[in-house]
């Protein structure tokens, strides 16, 4: 059942990453699962998601000055997505 949940979550992320970026937080804890097969499946799923979802350009967190600048809703949405992606990727790397 956990394996099916991992597959569903990864599929949902791959279908619409910007809408479901928060689901990365569901997969991250499973990387440390006691069941080695579940942990490996979660890690492989996260690698596939990160590989597919990461943009082809360099992303970084905005500076304090950039955060104070008023931006459009679209730019804010992209910033939020990139911030979530970076934080999840960092957490994934630390869990390895």
C-alpha distance (Angstrom), angle and dihedral (degrees) to the residues before:
residue distance angle dihedral
X1 . . .
X2 3.82 . .
X3 3.79 89.6 .
X4 3.80 90.4 54.0
X5 3.80 90.6 49.1
X6 3.82 90.1 52.4
X7 3.81 90.1 51.0
X8 3.83 92.8 47.6
X9 3.80 92.7 47.6
X10 3.80 93.3 48.3
X11 3.80 91.3 47.3
X12 3.80 91.4 50.0
X13 3.80 90.0 50.5
X14 3.78 92.7 49.5
X15 3.81 93.0 48.1
X16 3.81 96.1 53.1
X17 3.82 111.7 2.2
X18 3.80 97.5 171.4
X19 3.80 92.1 52.6
X20 3.81 96.6 43.8
X21 3.82 103.9 32.6
X22 3.81 89.2 123.4
X23 3.80 89.5 67.9
X24 3.80 88.7 74.8
X25 3.81 85.4 78.0
X26 3.80 88.7 62.0
X27 3.81 92.8 56.6
X28 3.81 99.0 42.2
X29 3.84 97.3 71.1
X30 3.80 90.5 49.4
X31 3.82 89.8 65.0
X32 3.79 87.4 74.5
X33 3.80 96.2 44.8
X34 3.80 118.3 141.3
X35 3.78 90.0 -126.0
X36 3.81 103.1 79.9
X37 3.81 92.9 -153.9
X38 3.82 91.6 54.9
X39 3.82 91.3 47.3
X40 3.80 92.2 50.1
X41 3.79 92.6 46.6
X42 3.81 90.9 50.0
X43 3.81 91.2 49.8
X44 3.79 93.6 47.9
X45 3.79 90.7 47.3
X46 3.79 91.2 51.0
X47 3.81 91.5 48.9
X48 3.81 89.7 52.4
X49 3.80 91.6 47.9
X50 3.81 94.4 47.2
X51 3.80 91.4 46.1
X52 3.79 92.0 51.8
X53 3.80 99.4 37.5
X54 3.80 102.6 42.3
X55 3.79 110.8 100.1
X56 3.78 121.8 -120.8
X57 3.79 91.2 -116.8
X58 3.79 130.3 72.8
X59 3.79 113.3 -90.5
X60 3.77 126.8 -162.2
X61 3.76 139.5 165.3
X62 3.81 113.1 -88.2
X63 3.80 118.9 -107.5
X64 3.80 121.7 -111.8
X65 3.79 89.5 -103.0
X66 3.81 91.5 52.1
X67 3.80 90.6 48.7
X68 3.80 90.8 56.0
X69 3.80 92.1 53.7
X70 3.78 114.8 95.1
X71 3.80 111.8 -119.0
X72 3.78 137.4 179.8
X73 3.79 121.8 -89.6
X74 3.81 90.0 -107.3
X75 3.81 93.2 54.3
X76 3.81 90.4 46.5
X77 3.80 90.4 50.1
X78 3.83 90.9 51.9
X79 3.81 90.8 47.4
X80 3.80 91.4 50.9
X81 3.80 91.1 48.7
X82 3.80 92.6 48.7
X83 3.82 92.2 46.8
X84 3.81 91.6 51.4
X85 3.78 91.2 45.9
X86 3.81 93.0 50.4
X87 3.79 94.1 46.9
X88 3.78 92.7 47.7
X89 3.79 91.7 47.9
X90 3.80 91.2 50.1
X91 3.80 90.7 49.5
X92 3.80 89.8 48.8
X93 3.80 92.2 51.9
X94 3.81 91.6 48.5
X95 3.80 90.8 51.8
X96 3.80 92.2 57.7
